[in-house]
Amino acid sequence: MQTIDFNTIPLQEKFMLMEQLWESLSHEANAKGFTPEWHLDELDKRQRKSEAGQSTFSDFSDAKKRLESFAYKH
């Protein structure tokens, strides 16, 4: 297995790699029927909060801008 020196990768590329890795993991997990129990518990908790009007949501484009702003500052 090849190792990666993450210290040499620019932050923006790390986010792109993380997004690609997450996409790959998601597809593989779905294909194999793998969903950890704590994920299901967290989803249930969030759904109950949403139904009780205790959640706040951001528009995707606003959330993405906040993340990009944070990434470029560091």
N, C-alpha and C positions, 0 to 999 in steps of 0.2 A: 504494500500500500504506500502510495506517495504521500509525503507530508507537505503541508502548505505553510509558508511563512506569512502569517496574516499581518505581521507588522509592515510588510512591504506593499500591501494592497491599499490603495486609497479608500477612504471611507465610503464614497459613493459606490465604488465597485463592490465593497463588502455588502452593502445593502442589496445590490442587484444579485449578488451570489446567494445571499440569504433568501431572497424572494424566489429564486430559481430552485434552491434546495427545498424550501417549504412547499412549493408547487409539486415537486417530485415526491416528497414525503406524503403529501396529501393524497396524491393519486395512488401511490403504493398502499397506503393505509386503507383507503377506500376499497381498493381491489381485493385486499386480503381480509376485509371485514374488521379491521383493527380500530377500535375507538376505546381509549382508556376510560374506565368507569368515572374517574374524576372529571373528565371532559363532559360526560353526560350530566354529572351532578352540577357542574358549573353552568352548563346551558340551562338546566332546570331552574337554578337559582336566578339567573339573569332573566329568564322568561317570567318568573313570578314577580320580580321587581318591576319589569316593564308593564305587566298587566296591572300592577298596583299603582302605576304612575310614579314610580320612584327612580326611574332611569332617565338619563339625558342622552341625546344622540347628536352626532355631528354629521354634517354633510360630508360625503367621501372626499370631495375636492378640498374642503377646508381642512380635514384631518391630514390629507396628503401634503398640503402646503405647510402645515405645522411641523410635520415630520421632516420635510425637505429643509425647512428653515433651521431646524435643530441640527440636522446632519451637516449642513454647510457651515454652521458656526463652530463645529468641533472638528 
